[in-house]
């Protein structure tokens, strides 16, 4: 079988940040890497789950709502994939920055975290989600389009 693009990335060179994983027509997949691969500690499942709920809720209610396709955690527990349609790289970076600020400062009930709304409603950690987001704020502070390219 043909190797998929994400397996072509040298994970020994990968650091926290935001990268363009692939472009398929009008859809761009971003790699929002939050921890160093193969080093640990990794993202905790409960914190990642809450982060996902908050990130998805924020982005799907933002001025770019019609451009959002998906946000979901990587199986390796080192970050998230963020898929958008027809959104400039600069706007995508700004939206991810805004999302991190929103999550880091969030107070209140976790959106979509009831038994009726969520398939694993007991697996949530708001404090952990806020910590993940807060750790990314300084990383992405001066991030630009040129930083979206993986290091080789």
N, C-alpha and C positions, 0 to 999 in steps of 0.2 A: 504494500500500500504506500501511497504518497505520504510523506511526512507533512504534518500540519505546521503552519507558520510559527505558532507559539513554541514549538519544540526546536526551532532554529535559533532562538534567542539564547545567547550565552548567559546563563543564570549566575555564573561566577562573577560577571561584570555588572550585574543588575543591582541598582540601588533604589531606594524609595524615590518616587516621583510619578510623573504621568507621561506615558509613551503612546505613540501611534502603533498599535498592534497590526492592524490591517485596514485596507480600504477596499470596499466592494461596491463599486458604482457610487451611489449617493450615501452609502452607509459607512461610517468610520467606527472602528472598534478601538477604544482606548484601554490601555493597561494602566490602571491606577495601582501602582505597587506601593505597599505600605510598610513592609518589613523586608529585611534582607533574606533572599532565598537560601535555603539549606544551612541556615545559621540558627534560627530561632531566637527568641521565642516567637511563635507563630500567632496569628490572630485567633483568639478564642471564639469558638462557635457561637456562644450566646451573645457576645459583643458584636460579632460580625452580622448576626441575624438582626439585631437591633439597628446597627449601622445601615444595613440594607433597607429596612423599613423606612428609616428617616431620610436616607439619600433618595430613594425612589419617590417618596412623598414630596420632598422638597423640589426635586428636578421636574416632576410631573405637574407641579403647581407654579413653576417659574415662568418667566416671559418666553422661555424656549420650550415650553411643554409639548408643543406639536412636533418637536424634533427628537424627542426622547423615545428610544426603542426599548432599552433594557439596561439594568444595572444588577449585577450579581457577583457573588463571591467566587474566587478561584478555588478549585479543589485543593490546591497546595497550601491554602490558608495564608497566603502572603499578600493578597490584594483583591481587587475587584476588576471586572470588565465593565466598561461603560460604552454602550452603543448608541450612536446618534445618527440622524439623517439630515443632510443639508445644513449642517451647523459648522461655521468656520472654526478652525483650530483655536483662534484667540477667544472666541465665545465659549468654546468647550472648556478651556482652561479657566476662564472667569467663572463659569457655572460650577465647576468642581471646587474652586476656591470658596465661592459663596456657600456651597453645600457644606464644606468643612466648617466654616464659621457657624452656620446654622446648627449643625449637629453638636459642635463643641459647646455651644451655649444653650442647647435645648433643655427645657424644663416642661414637665407635663406628662401626660399619658403617651405611651408609644403608639403611633398610628397603626391600625390594623393588627393589634396584638391580642384580640380576644379569641376565644375558642372558635367562634363562628367565622372569624375573618382569617385565621392563620392555622396552618397545619401542624405547627409545633409551638403553640402560643406560650408555653411555660419556659421556653428556651430564649430568654431575653436578658440583656444586661445593659441598661442605659449608661451607667457610669463607665463601663468598658467601651461602649460605642463613642462616648464623648472623649475618652482618652485617645482612641484611634484617630478621631478627627483632629483633636488638638495637636497630635504628633505630626500631622500632615500640614498644618498651617505654615510653620516656618519652612518646610521643604518646598512648598509650592509658591511661597511669597513672591519670588522674583522669576518664576517659571515663564518661559516664553516659547514660541513656536519652535525655535531651534533646539530647545531642550526635549522636544517630543520624540527625537530620534534615539533609538537604542544605541548604547555604546558598543562598539565592535572591537 
